[in-house]
């Protein structure tokens, strides 16, 4: 005879169905978050969500279905790790640095494309400097028309500071026959060069990197476009102390270079002091 404390079969069945429904919702919700984080297109998003509840029974370590189950699309038919078909232009961390993956940067068409390239391909300050160098004024306005985050603004500032320092050091070494004391020069990351597309020319925003004056003017013009971004005032308040120091160092270098090149300016960009005030750097 059944115990009085045991729940009736109907209640147990309902609870089992409720638990299963709750699990389905949780795995689908997790799949949606993964798809958004990976910036998948609609088909990739739909496919990831539709198979989120499936169990990859062919995987050796999951045949008993014990423990947390990874999404089915993470495995191929032979049980090896795989994934959904890549979107056009998408690069994985494994392909970064390989010769066949070194394609030149192209100007972003929108903020999502900029963020995707910035996060996935621009994994070094050199790569970020190069990517900013292919952006025109209209590209900057288009990408940051709605808003710019404090993290992105800080990373842009750091990339510009380190990039302009490299340009200045390279020019100084060329002028002195590469005998100049480089003890104060920032140590390059050994992986920087291998993470930069090889077929990018030595120009930055349309000017030669060997011309410090032209590069300085281009950096100032880029910063002037960035300060017009949506929600810029909030973003500049959120940048870290490290990035503020990089900005201060950049403004000092730009001020020195602009003072030396002011006579050859035909259409001078905004003053460095105005940019200091706009970015809140003293």
Beta strands, then each sheet from edge to edge (+ up, - down):
strand 1: 203-204
strand 2: 207-208
sheet 1: 1+ 2-
end
